[in-house]
Amino acid sequence: MSIEDRFDIPLVAELALREKQIQQNYRPIIAVHKWFARRPGTLFRGLTLAEFGDKPLSESFFTTNHFPDRVVADPFMGGGTPLLEANRVGCGVQGFDINPMAAWIVREEIEHLDLTDYRKAAARLMDRLRKEVGAYYTTDCPTYGDRDVPVKYFLWVKTIACQACGETVDLFPGHLVAANSRHPRHVLVCVTCGELQEVEDPARPGPCRTCGERLSDKGPAGRGACACRRCGHTNRYPRPEEGPPQHRLFAIEYHNPHRRAEHSGRFFKKPDVRDLEKATEAERRWTSLRPKFVPDQEILPGDETDRLHRWGYRHYREMFSPRQLLGLETSARLIAAVKGERVRHALATNLSDLLRYQNMLCRYDTVALKSLDIFSVHGFPVGLVQCESNLLGITNGNGSSVGSGGWTNIVEKYAKAKAYCDAPFERRRNGSRMVTVPVPGEWIGERRTGHPARTVAIRCQDSAVADLSASSLDAVFTDPPYFGNVQYGELMDFCYVWLRRLVGSEAEGFDRPSTRSPDELTGNATQSRGIEHFAEGLGRVYRAMGRALKPGAPLAFTFHHNRIEAYYAVGMAILDAGLVCSAALPCPAEMGGSIHIHGTGSSIVDTVFVCRAHGRVQRHLLFTDLDGLDALVRLDLAQLREAGLKPTAGDVRCIVFGHLTRMGVWNLRSKWDATVAPGGRLARFGAEVAKFGDPGTLIRSLADKPLSTTYESGLFAPAALREAHDAVPF
């Protein structure tokens, strides 16, 4: 028995769905460093145990497992989830990625760390930072008169000079600072005097209680135009020819630990003279420094980075305020002086991850009242109001962080991540509660006292040319690039240019000025990388993995896309590798509420394609028309609903596309010609899929009809309960 028989869709889907709602509670390891579109660890644990275990997943998932004689590879390791799950149960692991940041992050996740040494070094670092720059992150409380209380967030608005009269124009898209969801009242900024006013109804706020002028929640800036309040002239923005944008500090959210018991809500204020003087002093100190670690690299052209160019950003250092540059340079100097390499690398990783909160592209969530990091969407969106977080971070009486985006936040998350390596756990429902289930005997790492060392090979390398022995792998589990989605290289350069200055030649692949590579498989208009490039690259990798797999061992990978043409590339790659798709399993893989997914119509469900050179396929999975496909998709949807998912039209679409791809591979397996030009192979696969008819009608039908949450007949019983003679060998 194997994945095709033992994988439990309702169980894994329920766990994956819950994990993606708050992933750090299920897999704290992801907090080592930001990576994009991480798939659920519970999914890859399910695949690993289904393939190597000898019990039903419902029994093995929450108990200790150990497979020291198995070797698992991931040719597109990214954030490392499949490798972490395989390493945790004792497998040898081999990971590859052409992005040096991916290789760095996965090593940091897996490599053993003495947590005591790390915590001591982090504490020393933060003590020094408080002495060096701490004063720049305090303010005075005008409500109660307390001095030098910590600032949570500085709020800045972009400004331009009026081209008619020269007046400074604030580019406010709206004047709401904070909504009343987490504060007793709405908070507006008065555009006349700059004071912050609390109101019951932002649509009818009345006059400012300070200057008497009428308040408004509507801002003057929008669609690239803003009228000057002095002369009425309509100014266009952005103006890249004038260089990077200018900003004005207009509001502060602070924390007053002395008044928590007597105060209701948050603390907001207009910056006072002392606040502005501190910002000026930080800028003076920064300009007097000769930086050693702040990068001077130019921002290369790209699909995402061109957004920055349109706003006048030409160098990465221009995306930070002087106070941020001072704090980050000071942090880097202190980290560089740490003696032990392992701890120094951990702190360098922390600095790299901290960057996503310490920049002038972060936005302030006026509902949740927190900073949104630069990668809250998978791109470089440039807003008009930016949020500068406290570099140091704030902790309350019990040591927990207040607010987000500071050193205390990053260190706390990293320490929890590495503690999880020593004592991983699972989460499961017990009645109405979610409980933590320890799994003693499992651990993540290359070594541990009292245990044999594990094989861990992490390489910054194109996996298509990796030196892998034939029949050396027991499985390949991976989450490949999704063709047109995230520009990993362009985004990761934001962190890489800093980390490279700090660790230099100590890291594999850091000799490159950029993480970008012409061999990346994401679609990219700037680099003229289209669907043929994606399909050929994926096929090269799968061929290399196919040669290294033991006979009949699986290559299992996740995929979803809104366009059927992307699936043609997947089918072509599978066939080029001489593999057959023996199963297409649905599993939730994204959080529906994610900013980059919510409201887009995209699927949160991946298809897990299970491929082998030889094996067997359950007969009922082989359909010849849309009616047969309809029955299979209904089974998948019923199992997902049993797991608690409410499938959307996007989910239905991706499940349909997954099964069509599987059958396209099946029908072409014995007559595929991999020597045909890429365009011809894609057309050949598309023509095969088209024989089943237009899937649009089926997708609409399944999305519109209410679906059963139970299996409708014995045909749809779990595969393990069906007779073996129902399988067709290949």
C-alpha positions in Angstrom: 0.0 0.0 0.0 1.1 3.6 -0.7 -0.1 7.2 -1.1 -2.8 6.2 -3.6 -4.3 3.8 -1.1 -3.5 5.2 2.3 -3.8 9.0 1.8 -6.8 10.2 3.9 -8.3 13.2 2.1 -10.8 14.3 4.8 -8.2 13.9 7.6 -5.4 15.7 5.9 -7.7 18.4 4.4 -9.1 19.2 7.8 -5.7 19.5 9.3 -4.3 21.5 6.4 -7.3 23.9 6.4 -6.8 24.6 10.1 -3.1 25.0 9.7 -3.4 27.6 7.0 -5.6 29.8 9.2 -2.8 30.3 11.7 0.2 28.4 10.4 2.7 29.3 13.1 0.6 27.5 15.7 0.9 24.2 13.7 4.3 24.6 12.3 6.3 27.3 14.3 9.3 26.4 12.1 8.1 28.7 9.4 8.9 31.7 11.6 12.7 31.2 11.0 12.3 33.5 7.9 9.7 34.7 5.5 9.1 32.6 2.4 6.2 32.7 0.0 3.2 30.5 -0.5 4.3 27.8 1.9 2.3 24.6 1.6 0.9 23.0 4.8 3.3 20.9 6.7 0.4 18.6 7.6 0.0 17.8 3.9 3.5 16.7 3.4 3.5 14.7 6.7 0.4 13.0 5.4 2.2 12.1 2.1 5.3 10.9 3.8 3.5 8.7 6.3 1.1 7.4 3.6 4.0 6.3 1.4 6.4 4.9 4.1 4.1 3.9 6.9 2.2 0.7 7.5 -0.9 2.0 9.3 -3.9 4.1 8.4 -3.1 7.8 8.6 -5.7 8.3 11.3 -3.4 6.1 13.5 0.1 7.1 12.4 -0.4 10.9 12.1 -0.4 11.7 15.8 2.2 9.1 16.9 6.0 8.8 16.6 7.3 7.6 13.2 10.9 6.8 12.2 12.2 6.0 8.7 16.0 6.2 8.9 16.6 4.1 5.8 14.6 6.4 3.5 15.9 9.3 1.4 13.6 12.1 0.2 14.5 14.9 -2.2 12.9 18.2 -3.0 14.1 19.8 -6.3 12.3 23.1 -5.6 12.7 23.4 -1.9 11.8 27.1 -1.4 10.9 27.3 2.3 11.7 23.7 2.8 8.4 22.2 4.0 8.6 18.7 2.4 12.2 18.4 3.6 11.4 19.4 7.2 8.6 16.9 7.4 10.8 14.1 6.0 13.7 15.0 8.2 11.4 15.1 11.2 10.7 11.3 10.8 14.3 10.4 10.3 14.6 10.4 6.5 17.8 11.5 4.8 17.0 14.7 2.8 18.4 16.3 -0.2 17.2 19.8 -1.2 17.9 22.0 -4.2 17.0 25.5 -5.2 18.6 28.0 -7.5 17.7 30.8 -5.1 20.5 31.3 -2.5 18.0 32.7 0.0 16.0 29.5 -0.1 19.2 27.4 0.6 20.1 29.8 3.5 16.6 29.7 5.0 16.3 25.9 4.9 19.7 25.4 6.4 18.7 27.8 9.2 15.5 25.8 9.7 17.2 22.4 9.9 20.6 23.1 11.4 20.9 22.5 15.1 21.1 25.6 17.3 21.9 25.9 21.0 19.0 27.9 22.2 20.6 29.0 25.4 23.5 30.5 23.5 21.2 32.1 21.0 18.9 33.7 23.7 22.0 35.2 25.5 23.4 36.7 22.3 20.0 38.1 21.3 19.5 39.6 24.8 23.0 41.3 24.5 22.2 42.6 21.1 18.9 44.2 22.2 20.5 45.7 25.3 23.1 47.4 23.1 20.5 48.6 20.7 18.4 50.1 23.4 21.5 52.1 24.5 22.4 53.1 21.0 19.1 54.0 19.4 16.4 53.3 22.0 15.7 57.0 22.7 14.5 57.4 19.1 11.6 55.1 19.7 10.0 56.8 22.7 7.5 59.6 23.1 5.6 61.6 25.7 2.0 60.8 26.6 -0.1 63.9 26.3 -3.1 62.2 27.9 -1.5 61.4 31.2 1.8 63.3 31.1 4.1 60.3 31.3 7.5 60.8 29.7 9.5 58.5 27.4 6.9 55.8 26.8 7.5 53.4 23.9 6.3 54.2 20.4 4.6 51.3 18.6 4.2 52.8 15.1 5.1 56.1 13.4 2.7 56.9 10.5 4.0 58.8 7.5 2.2 60.3 4.5 3.8 60.7 1.1 4.2 64.3 0.0 4.8 66.2 -3.3 5.5 69.9 -4.0 2.6 71.6 -5.8 3.7 72.4 -9.3 1.7 75.6 -9.4 2.5 77.2 -6.0 5.2 75.1 -4.4 3.1 74.2 -1.4 3.8 70.8 0.2 0.9 68.5 -0.7 0.0 65.6 1.6 -1.1 62.6 -0.5 -3.8 61.3 1.9 -6.1 58.8 0.2 -8.3 59.1 3.3 -8.0 60.7 6.8 -9.0 57.6 8.9 -6.1 56.7 11.2 -7.9 54.0 13.1 -11.4 52.4 12.9 -13.4 51.5 16.0 -13.1 47.7 15.8 -10.2 47.7 18.3 -10.5 51.2 19.7 -13.6 52.8 21.3 -14.0 55.4 18.5 -12.8 56.2 15.0 -9.7 58.3 14.8 -9.3 61.0 12.1 -6.5 63.4 11.3 -7.5 67.0 10.8 -5.9 68.2 7.5 -6.0 71.8 8.8 -4.2 71.6 12.2 -2.9 68.0 12.1 -4.5 67.0 15.4 -6.0 63.5 15.8 -9.7 63.5 16.6 -11.9 60.7 17.9 -15.4 60.5 16.4 -18.4 58.2 16.5 -19.2 58.3 12.8 -16.4 59.0 10.3 -19.0 59.8 7.6 -20.4 62.6 9.8 -17.5 63.6 12.0 -18.4 67.3 12.6 -15.8 70.0 13.3 -12.3 69.6 14.7 -12.3 70.3 18.4 -8.9 72.0 18.1 -9.2 74.4 15.2 -12.9 74.3 14.4 -12.5 73.3 10.7 -14.7 70.6 9.2 -13.3 67.0 9.5 -13.6 64.5 6.7 -12.7 60.9 6.2 -12.2 61.4 2.5 -8.7 62.2 1.3 -7.7 64.3 -1.8 -5.4 61.7 -3.4 -6.4 59.0 -5.7 -5.8 57.6 -9.2 -2.5 59.4 -9.5 -3.9 62.9 -8.9 -4.1 65.2 -5.9 -5.4 68.8 -5.6 -3.4 71.4 -3.7 -5.3 72.8 -0.7 -3.8 76.2 -1.2 -4.3 76.9 -4.9 -6.5 74.0 -6.1 -4.0 72.9 -8.8 -4.3 69.2 -9.7 -0.9 67.5 -9.3 0.0 64.2 -10.8 2.0 61.5 -9.0 4.2 59.5 -8.8 7.1 61.6 -10.1 10.0 59.1 -10.7 12.1 61.8 -12.2 12.3 63.6 -8.8 13.8 60.5 -7.1 12.3 58.5 -4.2 9.1 59.8 -2.5 9.2 62.2 0.4 7.3 61.6 3.6 5.9 63.6 6.5 5.4 62.2 10.0 1.7 62.9 10.9 0.7 60.4 13.6 2.0 58.1 16.3 0.5 55.1 18.0 2.3 54.5 21.3 2.1 52.2 24.3 1.8 53.5 27.9 2.4 50.5 30.2 1.7 52.7 33.3 -1.9 53.4 32.3 -3.2 50.1 31.1 -5.6 49.6 34.0 -7.3 53.0 33.7 -7.2 53.6 29.9 -9.7 52.3 27.4 -8.4 51.6 23.9 -5.1 52.5 22.2 -3.0 55.6 22.5 -2.7 57.9 19.4 -1.1 61.4 19.1 0.0 64.1 16.7 3.8 64.2 16.7 5.1 67.0 19.0 8.2 69.1 18.7 10.3 66.5 20.7 9.1 63.7 18.4 10.2 65.7 15.3 13.5 66.6 16.9 14.2 62.9 17.6 13.6 62.1 13.9 15.9 64.9 12.9 18.6 63.8 15.3 18.4 60.2 14.0 18.8 61.5 10.4 21.8 63.6 11.5 23.4 60.6 13.0 22.7 58.4 10.0 24.2 60.9 7.5 27.3 61.2 9.6 28.0 57.5 9.5 30.0 55.6 6.9 27.8 52.5 6.5 29.5 49.1 6.4 26.4 46.9 5.9 23.6 49.1 4.4 23.6 47.9 0.7 24.1 50.3 -2.1 22.8 47.9 -4.9 20.6 49.2 -7.6 17.1 47.7 -8.0 17.1 45.7 -11.1 14.3 45.8 -13.6 11.5 43.2 -13.2 7.8 42.5 -13.2 7.6 43.5 -9.5 10.6 45.8 -9.1 9.4 48.0 -11.9 6.6 49.2 -9.5 9.4 50.6 -7.4 11.0 52.3 -10.4 7.7 54.0 -11.2 7.9 55.6 -7.8 11.5 56.8 -8.2 13.2 54.1 -6.2 16.5 53.2 -7.8 18.5 51.7 -4.9 17.3 49.4 -2.1 18.5 51.8 0.6 16.1 54.4 -0.6 13.2 52.3 0.7 14.1 53.0 4.3 13.8 56.1 6.6 17.0 57.5 8.1 16.0 56.2 11.5 15.5 52.7 10.1 18.9 52.8 8.3 20.6 53.9 11.5 19.0 51.1 13.5 19.7 48.4 10.9 23.3 49.5 10.4 23.8 49.4 14.1 22.2 46.0 14.4 24.4 44.6 11.6 27.6 45.9 13.2 26.7 44.3 16.5 25.8 41.0 14.8 29.1 41.0 12.8 31.0 41.1 16.1 29.3 37.9 17.5 32.0 35.2 17.8 30.2 31.9 17.3 29.3 31.4 13.6 26.1 29.4 14.3 24.6 32.1 16.6 25.9 34.9 14.3 24.1 33.3 11.4 20.9 33.0 13.4 21.0 36.7 14.3 21.8 37.6 10.7 18.7 35.6 9.6 16.7 37.6 12.2 17.9 40.9 10.7 17.0 39.7 7.2 13.5 38.7 8.3 13.2 42.0 10.3 13.6 44.0 7.1 10.1 43.2 5.9 8.8 45.3 8.8 11.5 47.9 8.9 11.0 49.8 5.7 8.9 52.6 4.2 6.6 50.4 2.2 4.9 48.9 5.2 1.3 49.9 5.6 -0.9 50.4 8.7 -4.0 48.3 9.0 -6.6 50.8 10.2 -8.9 48.0 11.4 -6.5 45.5 13.0 -4.3 48.5 14.2 -1.0 46.9 13.3 1.8 47.1 10.7 1.4 45.2 7.5 4.8 43.9 6.4 6.1 44.7 2.9 5.3 41.1 1.8 1.7 41.0 3.1 0.9 40.7 -0.6 3.4 38.9 -2.8 4.7 42.0 -4.5 5.9 45.6 -3.9 2.8 47.6 -3.5 3.6 51.3 -2.8 1.0 52.9 -0.6 0.5 56.6 0.2 0.5 56.1 4.0 3.4 54.1 5.4 4.0 52.6 8.8 7.4 52.6 10.6 7.5 50.1 13.4 9.6 50.3 16.6 12.9 48.7 15.7 13.4 47.3 19.2 9.9 46.0 19.8 7.9 46.3 23.0 7.2 43.6 25.6 4.6 43.6 28.4 4.9 42.4 32.0 4.9 38.7 31.1 7.4 39.0 28.3 5.0 38.9 25.4 5.4 41.3 22.5 3.2 44.3 22.1 2.7 45.4 18.5 4.7 43.9 15.6 7.8 44.5 13.6 10.6 44.8 16.1 13.6 42.8 17.3 11.6 41.3 20.3 9.0 40.0 17.9 11.5 38.4 15.5 13.6 36.8 18.3 10.6 35.4 20.1 9.3 33.8 16.9 12.7 32.4 16.0 13.3 30.9 19.4 9.8 29.2 19.3 10.7 27.9 15.8 13.9 26.3 16.9 12.3 25.0 20.1 9.8 23.2 17.9 12.7 21.5 16.1 13.6 19.8 19.4 10.0 18.9 20.3 7.6 18.9 17.4 3.9 18.4 17.9 0.6 18.2 16.2 -2.7 19.9 16.8 -6.0 18.1 16.7 -9.6 18.6 17.7 -10.7 17.1 21.0 -14.5 17.8 21.3 -14.9 21.6 20.9 -11.2 22.4 21.7 -8.0 22.2 19.7 -5.3 20.5 21.7 -1.5 20.1 21.3 -0.3 16.5 20.8 3.4 16.0 21.6 5.1 13.5 19.3 8.1 12.3 21.4 11.0 10.8 19.5 10.6 13.0 16.4 12.9 16.0 15.9 14.2 18.2 13.2 17.9 18.6 12.6 21.1 17.1 11.3 22.3 16.0 14.7 21.1 15.5 18.3 22.9 14.2 21.4 22.3 10.5 21.8 21.0 10.0 18.3 22.8 9.0 15.0 23.6 11.8 12.7 21.2 12.3 9.8 22.0 13.0 6.2 21.1 16.6 5.3 22.3 18.0 2.0 21.0 21.5 1.1 22.4 22.9 -2.2 22.0 26.2 -4.0 21.9 24.5 -7.4 19.7 23.7 -10.4 18.3 20.3 -9.5 18.1 19.4 -13.2 22.0 19.0 -13.2 22.4 17.7 -9.7 24.7 14.7 -9.3 22.2 12.1 -8.0 22.9 8.4 -8.2 20.4 6.3 -10.1 17.8 4.6 -7.9 19.0 6.5 -4.8 15.7 8.2 -3.8 12.7 6.7 -2.0 10.5 9.7 -2.9 10.5 13.2 -4.3 8.0 15.5 -2.6 7.9 19.1 -3.8 5.9 22.3 -4.4 7.1 23.5 -7.7 6.8 27.1 -9.0 3.3 28.0 -10.1 4.3 29.6 -13.4 2.8 33.0 -13.2 2.5 33.7 -9.5 5.3 34.9 -7.2 8.5 36.5 -8.5 10.6 34.9 -5.8 13.9 36.2 -7.0 12.7 39.8 -7.3 11.1 39.8 -3.9 13.9 38.0 -2.1 16.5 40.4 -3.4 15.0 42.9 -0.9 16.4 40.8 2.0 19.4 39.2 0.1 21.3 42.4 -0.6 21.4 43.1 3.1 22.2 39.5 4.2 24.9 39.2 1.6 26.7 42.2 3.1 26.5 40.7 6.5 27.6 37.0 5.8 29.3 37.3 2.5 31.3 34.3 1.4 30.1 32.2 4.4 27.0 31.2 2.4 26.7 29.1 -0.7 25.5 31.2 -3.7 26.1 34.5 -2.0 28.8 35.4 -4.6 25.9 36.5 -6.9 24.8 40.1 -6.8 21.2 39.0 -7.1 19.1 35.9 -6.3 17.5 36.0 -9.7 18.4 33.4 -12.3 17.5 33.0 -16.0 16.6 29.4 -15.0 13.7 30.5 -12.7 10.5 28.8 -13.8 8.0 31.5 -12.8 6.6 33.3 -15.8 8.1 36.8 -16.2 7.4 39.3 -18.9 10.5 41.3 -18.2 12.7 38.3 -18.7 10.6 36.9 -21.6 9.9 33.7 -19.7 6.7 32.1 -20.9 4.8 28.8 -20.7 7.3 26.9 -22.9 10.2 28.0 -20.7 8.2 26.8 -17.7 7.2 23.5 -19.2 10.7 22.7 -20.5 12.3 23.6 -17.2 9.9 21.6 -15.2 10.4 18.6 -17.5 14.2 18.8 -17.1 13.9 18.7 -13.3 11.4 15.8 -13.4 13.6 13.8 -15.7 16.5 14.2 -13.3 14.4 13.2 -10.4 12.9 10.3 -12.3 16.4 8.9 -13.0 17.3 9.1 -9.3 14.0 7.5 -8.0 14.0 3.8 -7.0 11.8 1.7 -9.3 8.1 2.6 -8.6 9.0 5.3 -6.1 6.8 8.4 -6.2 7.3 11.9 -7.4 4.4 13.8 -5.7 3.9 17.5 -6.1 1.3 20.2 -5.5 -0.1 22.5 -8.1 -3.0 24.8 -8.8 -3.6 27.6 -11.4 -6.5 29.5 -12.8 -5.6 28.7 -16.4 -5.8 25.2 -18.0 -2.8 26.0 -20.2 -0.5 25.9 -17.1 -1.7 22.3 -16.5 -0.6 21.5 -20.1 2.9 22.3 -19.0 2.6 20.1 -16.0 1.3 17.2 -18.1 4.1 17.7 -20.6 6.7 17.6 -17.8 5.4 14.4 -16.3 5.4 12.7 -19.7 8.9 14.0 -20.6 10.1 12.3 -17.4 8.6 9.0 -18.4 6.2 9.1 -15.5 2.5 8.3 -15.2 0.1 10.1 -12.9 -1.5 7.5 -10.6 -3.6 9.9 -8.5 -4.7 13.5 -8.3 -5.6 14.3 -4.7 -7.2 17.6 -3.5 -5.9 19.4 -0.4 -6.4 22.9 0.9 -3.1 24.8 0.6 -3.8 28.5 1.0 -5.7 30.6 3.4 -8.8 32.1 1.8 -8.5 35.3 3.8 -4.9 36.0 2.5 -4.7 39.5 1.1 -3.3 38.1 -2.2 -6.2 35.6 -2.6 -9.3 37.1 -1.0 -11.8 38.2 -3.5 -9.8 37.1 -6.5 -11.7 33.9 -7.4 -8.5 31.9 -7.0 -8.5 28.4 -5.5 -7.2 27.6 -2.1 -7.1 23.9 -3.0 -4.1 22.3 -4.6 -4.0 19.1 -6.6 -1.4 16.7 -5.4 -0.2 14.9 -8.4 1.3 11.4 -7.5 3.5 10.1 -10.3 5.5 6.9 -10.8 7.4 5.1 -13.6 5.3 2.0 -12.9 2.5 1.0 -10.5 -1.2 0.8 -10.7 -4.2 3.1 -11.0 -7.6 2.4 -9.5 -10.0 1.5 -12.3 -12.7 3.9 -11.2 -10.3 6.9 -11.7 -10.1 6.3 -15.4 -12.9 8.2 -17.2 -13.6 8.8 -20.8 -16.0 11.7 -20.8 -17.2 14.6 -18.6 -19.9 12.5 -17.0 -17.1 10.2 -15.6 -15.2 13.3 -14.5 -18.3 14.7 -12.8 -18.5 11.6 -10.5 -14.9 11.9 -9.4 -15.0 15.6 -8.7 -18.2 15.1 -6.7 -16.3 12.6 -4.6 -13.4 15.0 -4.0 -15.8 17.8 -3.1 -17.7 15.6 -0.7 -14.5 14.7 1.1 -13.4 18.3 1.3 -16.8 19.3 2.7 -16.4 16.5 5.3 -13.1 18.2 6.2 -15.0 21.5 6.8 -14.1 23.3 3.5 -16.8 25.1 1.6 -15.5 24.7 -2.0 -15.7 27.7 -4.3 -15.9 27.8 -8.0 -12.2 28.4 -8.1 -11.6 25.2 -6.1 -13.9 23.2 -8.4 -12.0 24.6 -11.4 -8.6 23.5 -10.1 -9.9 20.0 -9.1 -11.4 19.5 -12.6 -8.1 20.7 -14.2 -6.1 18.3 -12.1 -8.1 15.3 -13.1 -8.1 16.3 -16.8 -4.3 16.6 -16.6 -4.0 13.2 -14.9 -6.1 11.6 -17.7 -4.2 13.4 -20.4 -1.0 11.9 -19.1 -2.7 8.4 -18.9 -3.9 8.5 -22.5 -0.6 9.8 -23.9 1.8 7.6 -21.8 2.6 5.1 -24.5 2.7 7.4 -27.5 4.5 10.5 -26.2 7.3 11.9 -28.3 9.6 14.1 -26.1 11.7 15.1 -29.2 8.9 17.3 -30.6 9.4 21.0 -30.1 8.0 22.4 -26.8 5.2 24.3 -28.5 4.2 21.1 -30.4 4.2 19.1 -27.2 2.1 21.6 -25.4 -0.4 21.6 -28.3 -0.5 17.9 -28.3 -1.3 17.7 -24.7 -3.9 20.4 -25.0 -5.6 18.6 -27.9 -5.8 15.4 -25.8 -7.4 17.2 -22.9 -9.8 19.0 -25.3 -11.2 15.6 -26.4 -13.1 15.4 -23.1 -15.1 18.4 -24.0 -15.4 21.9 -22.6 -14.9 21.7 -18.8 -16.5 25.1 -18.2 -20.0 23.8 -18.2 -19.1 21.1 -15.7 -17.3 23.6 -13.5 -20.3 25.9 -13.4 -22.7 23.0 -12.8 -20.6 21.7 -9.9 -20.1 25.1 -8.4 -23.8 25.9 -8.5 -25.3 22.7 -7.2 -25.5 21.7 -3.6 -23.2 18.8 -3.0 -23.5 15.8 -0.7 -21.2 15.7 2.3 -21.3 11.9 2.3 -20.0 9.2 0.0 -22.9 8.2 -2.3 -22.0 4.6 -3.1 -19.5 1.9 -2.5 -17.6 3.2 -5.6 -16.6 6.2 -3.5 -15.4 4.2 -0.4 -11.8 5.0 0.6 -9.3 3.3 -1.7 -8.0 1.1 1.1 -11.4 -0.6 1.3 -11.6 -1.5 -2.4 -10.5 -4.8 -3.9 -7.1 -5.0 -5.4 -8.4 -6.3 -8.7 -10.0 -2.9 -9.3 -6.5 -1.5 -10.1 -5.0 -1.3 -13.6 -1.2 -1.7 -13.8 1.1 0.5 -15.8 
